[in-house]
């Protein structure tokens, strides 16, 4: 048996390519949308992808299953559990007409790829339709599973959060019932041997849980002993309280991902590469109508950027930041280095931001300025200056960290809105005051400052964030 984890560091997402080396057939579990990576990896190892499978309707990225079905004719394996509200709606909507080759899976179903068997286990809680796959390598002579594709059910050190139907998708009253379903689901692990490996869909940094480990895989036995969420499952109410407390605010784009993956994401047919823009074309862009995504480092951005541009440096948080501050209906222009165009496009299409109209070379940004066009700055203040500003009535502190961080200590009289939810809560942000924006170190607040400035607010970023504030022994409130 061949198995490779294909890991996306920015989304902390894991897809799995599993193949039978005797027959040359392979399947991908939970693929992202730029599927050329999986096709190339399979080919390099003498395999041919014949199928794709999903553990559930994902909220944090656009699934690549439809793309694989269109591009290489892969058979699709998806859940039939959860009821009509959780049914995949794109399986009979092939681009040229007709139905994709697919199988709807229920608890206990088994299918094979070559000499490898996959057994379906219905594991509701994170979502109603969620399924896992026990993997048995018959070609290697095994009659027990070696591993379990656990999706967003079991992570290393955590369980998939059951609150997203309410906090991300807006289905009121779903958190507690989902948590109780998850509690019941944990009992299904009693029949799975300790040696079975846990192959989860996410690792540390994912917003699909609150304490995911950085170790890529584990075992059922280890998680039984040391997974804090599983250990809390000895009693129902205690488990519900534990699993619902301290969950991070979900990025705004999560709701769109649920919708798109259910109805079917648009088929790309390949990686879209936008055209390079001239300085004249960039000058014609209205940064308040078009999302100008500037991927340069913060210091370069704040020293001068296109009016209305968003500071979204490429890095591990690029997807989350972009998905929180850019809408999927927005036209997008990239300001970046030439070598960053393809990575930026990949990151954006993975979260459904497809309307990328062009890119401008960041090294030539000084050419933007002429008699009628000027770059603009973002003020940034030191802790010492911020301390003096707090005494002024026209200054409001806006803390854009998560609520759990805010509760641990914050600047005096601060209001708290996580930067991943800021765009949906602008009515809570004062319009008649200058905003002193802070986070832990100054990075998230920088993203927020660029968005607030685009929305017409007067902003200042606190250099170094609350870490610098604490080091200066400035007062905090709790």
Residue pairs with C-beta under 8 A, 6 or more apart in sequence:
1 18
1 19
1 20
1 21
1 116
1 135
1 137
1 139
1 140
1 146
2 17
2 18
2 19
2 20
2 21
2 26
2 45
2 47
3 16
3 17
3 18
3 19
3 147
4 16
4 17
4 41
4 45
5 14
5 15
5 16
5 199
5 216
5 217
6 14
6 15
6 16
6 17
6 37
6 38
6 41
7 13
7 14
7 203
7 216
8 14
8 15
8 32
8 61
8 350
9 205
9 316
10 315
10 316
10 317
10 318
10 319
10 320
10 347
11 32
11 60
11 61
11 206
11 319
11 320
11 350
11 351
12 202
12 203
12 204
12 205
12 206
12 212
13 30
13 32
13 60
13 61
13 201
13 202
13 206
14 30
14 199
14 200
14 201
14 202
14 203
14 216
15 28
15 29
15 30
15 31
15 32
15 38
15 64
16 28
16 29
16 30
16 149
16 199
17 26
17 27
17 28
17 38
17 41
17 42
17 47
17 49
18 26
18 27
18 28
18 29
18 113
18 116
18 135
19 25
19 26
19 27
19 42
19 45
19 47
19 113
19 114
19 116
20 26
20 113
20 114
20 115
20 116
20 139
21 46
21 47
21 139
22 114
22 115
22 139
23 114
23 115
24 46
24 47
24 48
24 114
25 47
25 48
25 50
25 51
25 113
25 114
26 42
26 47
26 48
26 49
26 50
26 51
26 113
27 49
27 50
27 51
27 52
27 53
27 77
27 113
27 118
28 35
28 38
28 49
28 51
28 52
28 53
28 64
28 68
28 74
29 52
29 53
29 54
29 55
29 133
29 149
30 53
30 54
30 55
30 58
30 63
30 149
30 151
30 201
31 38
31 52
31 63
31 64
31 65
31 67
31 68
32 61
32 62
32 63
32 64
32 350
33 61
33 62
33 63
33 64
33 67
33 265
33 268
33 349
33 350
34 64
34 268
34 271
34 346
34 349
34 350
35 64
35 67
35 68
35 71
36 270
36 271
38 49
38 64
38 68
39 49
39 71
39 72
42 48
42 49
49 68
49 72
49 74
50 74
50 75
50 113
51 74
51 75
51 76
51 77
51 113
52 64
52 65
52 68
52 69
52 74
52 75
52 76
52 77
53 65
53 76
53 77
53 78
53 118
53 133
53 149
54 63
54 65
54 77
54 78
54 79
55 79
55 130
55 131
55 132
55 133
55 149
55 150
55 151
55 152
55 153
55 201
56 79
56 126
56 127
56 129
56 130
56 131
56 151
56 152
57 86
57 88
57 127
57 129
57 258
57 261
57 262
58 257
58 258
58 261
59 164
59 168
59 169
59 208
59 250
59 254
59 255
59 257
59 258
60 202
60 206
60 207
60 208
60 251
60 254
60 257
60 351
61 257
61 319
61 350
61 351
62 257
62 260
62 261
62 265
62 349
62 350
62 351
62 352
63 261
63 265
65 74
65 76
65 78
66 76
66 90
66 100
66 264
66 265
66 267
67 265
67 267
67 268
68 74
69 75
69 76
69 94
69 100
69 101
69 102
70 94
70 95
70 267
70 269
71 269
73 101
75 101
75 102
75 103
76 91
76 100
76 101
76 102
76 103
77 102
77 103
77 105
77 111
77 118
78 88
78 91
78 102
78 103
78 104
78 105
79 86
79 88
79 104
79 105
79 122
79 129
79 130
79 131
80 87
80 104
80 105
80 106
80 129
81 105
81 106
81 107
81 122
81 124
81 128
81 129
81 130
81 131
82 124
82 127
82 128
82 129
82 130
83 128
83 129
85 128
86 127
86 128
86 129
86 262
87 129
87 262
88 262
88 264
89 262
89 263
89 264
90 100
90 263
90 264
90 265
91 99
91 100
91 102
92 98
92 99
92 100
93 264
94 100
95 267
103 111
105 111
105 120
105 131
106 120
106 122
107 120
107 121
107 122
107 131
108 119
108 120
108 121
109 119
109 120
110 117
110 118
110 119
110 120
111 117
111 118
112 118
112 138
114 139
115 137
115 138
115 139
116 135
116 136
116 137
116 138
116 139
117 135
117 136
117 138
118 133
118 134
118 135
118 136
118 149
119 133
119 134
119 136
119 145
120 131
120 132
120 133
121 131
121 132
121 133
121 134
121 148
121 188
122 130
122 131
123 130
123 131
123 132
123 150
123 151
123 153
123 185
123 188
124 130
124 178
124 181
124 182
124 185
125 153
125 159
125 160
125 162
125 178
125 179
125 181
125 182
125 183
125 184
125 185
126 151
126 152
126 153
126 159
126 160
126 161
126 162
126 164
126 178
126 182
126 208
127 152
127 164
127 165
128 178
128 181
130 151
130 152
130 153
130 160
131 151
132 148
132 149
132 150
132 151
132 153
132 154
133 148
133 149
134 145
134 147
134 148
134 192
134 196
135 145
135 146
135 147
135 148
135 149
135 199
136 142
136 143
136 144
136 145
136 146
137 146
144 193
144 195
144 196
145 192
145 193
145 196
146 196
146 197
147 196
147 197
147 198
147 199
147 217
148 154
148 192
148 196
148 197
148 198
148 199
148 220
149 199
150 198
150 199
150 200
150 201
151 160
151 200
151 201
152 160
152 200
152 201
152 202
152 208
152 209
153 159
153 160
153 185
154 160
154 189
154 198
154 200
154 220
154 223
154 227
154 230
155 198
155 200
155 202
155 203
155 206
155 208
155 209
155 212
155 213
156 198
156 200
156 203
156 212
156 213
156 214
156 215
156 216
156 217
156 218
156 223
156 227
157 211
157 212
157 213
157 215
157 218
157 223
157 226
157 227
157 228
158 209
158 210
158 211
158 212
158 213
158 227
158 228
158 229
159 182
159 186
159 209
159 227
159 229
159 230
159 243
160 182
160 208
160 209
161 208
161 209
161 210
161 243
161 247
162 175
162 178
162 179
162 181
162 182
162 243
162 244
163 174
163 175
163 178
163 179
163 244
163 247
164 208
164 250
164 254
165 171
165 174
165 175
165 178
166 172
166 173
166 174
166 175
166 178
167 175
167 247
167 249
167 250
168 250
168 254
168 255
168 258
169 254
169 255
169 258
170 255
175 244
176 240
176 244
179 239
179 240
179 243
179 244
180 236
180 240
182 239
182 243
183 233
183 236
183 239
183 240
186 230
186 233
186 239
189 220
189 224
189 230
192 220
193 220
193 221
194 219
194 220
194 221
194 222
194 224
195 219
195 220
195 221
196 219
196 220
197 217
197 218
197 219
197 220
198 217
198 218
198 219
198 220
198 222
198 223
199 217
200 212
200 217
200 218
201 208
202 208
202 209
202 212
203 212
203 213
203 214
203 215
203 216
204 212
204 213
204 214
205 212
205 316
206 212
207 248
207 250
207 251
207 254
207 320
207 420
209 247
210 246
210 247
210 248
211 228
223 230
224 230
228 242
229 239
229 242
229 243
232 238
232 239
232 242
232 243
233 239
246 404
248 402
248 404
248 418
249 402
249 403
249 418
249 420
249 421
250 420
251 320
251 323
251 324
251 420
251 421
252 323
252 324
252 420
252 421
252 423
252 424
253 323
253 324
253 328
253 351
253 352
254 323
256 328
256 352
257 351
257 352
260 352
265 352
266 354
268 349
268 354
271 342
271 345
271 346
271 349
272 345
272 349
272 354
272 356
273 341
273 342
273 345
274 334
274 341
274 345
274 356
274 357
274 358
274 359
275 358
275 359
276 338
276 358
276 359
276 360
276 361
277 333
277 358
277 359
277 360
279 360
279 364
279 367
279 368
281 358
281 360
282 306
282 333
282 335
282 360
282 368
283 368
283 370
283 373
285 292
285 306
285 333
286 308
287 306
287 307
287 308
287 309
287 454
288 307
288 308
288 454
289 331
290 308
290 330
290 331
290 332
290 333
290 357
291 310
291 325
291 326
291 327
291 330
291 331
291 332
291 333
292 306
292 308
292 309
292 310
292 332
292 333
292 335
293 309
293 310
293 312
293 322
293 326
293 332
293 333
293 334
293 335
293 336
293 344
293 348
294 301
294 305
294 306
294 309
294 310
294 311
294 312
294 335
294 336
294 362
294 450
295 312
295 313
295 314
295 318
295 334
295 335
295 336
295 337
295 340
295 344
295 362
296 305
296 311
296 313
296 335
296 336
296 362
297 313
298 311
298 313
298 442
298 443
298 446
300 362
301 309
301 311
301 313
301 378
301 446
301 450
302 311
302 377
302 378
302 379
302 380
302 446
302 461
303 377
304 365
304 375
304 376
304 377
305 311
305 335
305 365
305 375
305 376
305 377
305 378
305 450
306 335
306 365
306 368
306 375
306 376
307 374
307 375
307 376
308 454
309 335
309 450
309 454
310 322
310 325
310 326
310 447
310 450
310 451
310 454
311 378
311 446
311 447
311 449
311 450
312 318
312 321
312 322
312 325
312 447
312 450
314 336
314 340
314 343
314 344
314 347
317 443
317 444
318 344
318 347
319 347
319 348
319 350
319 351
320 420
321 419
321 447
322 347
322 348
322 351
322 353
323 351
323 352
323 353
324 419
324 420
324 421
324 422
324 423
325 419
325 422
325 423
325 447
325 450
325 451
326 332
326 353
327 423
328 352
328 353
328 354
328 355
329 355
330 353
330 355
331 355
331 357
332 348
332 353
332 355
332 356
332 357
333 356
333 357
333 358
333 359
333 360
334 341
334 344
334 345
334 356
334 358
334 359
334 360
335 359
335 360
335 362
335 365
336 344
336 359
336 360
336 361
336 362
337 361
337 362
337 363
338 361
341 359
344 359
345 356
348 354
348 356
365 375
368 375
369 375
376 453
378 446
378 449
378 450
378 453
378 459
378 461
379 459
379 460
379 461
380 442
380 460
380 461
380 462
380 463
381 389
381 436
381 460
381 461
381 462
381 463
382 463
382 464
382 468
383 462
383 463
383 464
383 468
383 469
383 471
383 472
383 474
384 472
386 411
386 436
386 460
386 462
386 469
387 472
387 474
389 395
389 434
389 436
389 460
390 397
390 411
390 412
390 413
390 436
393 433
394 432
394 433
394 434
395 433
395 434
395 435
395 436
396 413
396 415
396 430
396 433
396 434
396 435
396 436
397 410
397 411
397 412
397 413
397 414
397 415
397 435
397 436
397 437
397 438
398 414
398 415
398 417
398 429
398 435
398 436
398 437
398 438
398 448
398 452
399 406
399 410
399 411
399 414
399 415
399 416
399 417
399 437
399 438
399 439
399 466
400 416
400 417
400 418
400 419
400 422
400 437
400 438
400 439
400 444
400 445
400 448
401 416
401 418
401 438
401 439
401 440
401 444
401 466
402 418
403 416
403 418
405 440
406 414
406 416
407 478
408 478
409 466
409 470
409 476
409 477
409 478
410 416
410 466
410 476
410 477
410 478
411 436
411 438
411 462
411 466
411 469
411 474
411 476
411 477
412 475
412 476
412 477
413 477
414 438
414 477
415 428
415 429
417 425
417 428
417 429
419 439
419 444
419 445
419 447
419 448
422 429
422 448
422 451
422 452
423 451
426 455
429 435
429 452
429 457
431 457
433 458
434 458
434 459
434 460
435 452
435 457
435 458
435 459
435 460
436 460
436 462
437 445
437 448
437 449
437 452
437 459
437 460
437 461
437 462
438 445
438 461
438 462
438 465
438 466
438 469
439 445
439 448
439 465
439 466
440 465
440 466
440 467
441 464
441 465
441 467
442 461
442 462
442 463
442 464
442 465
442 468
443 465
445 461
445 462
445 465
446 461
449 459
449 460
449 461
452 459
453 459
462 468
462 469
464 471
466 476
469 476
470 476
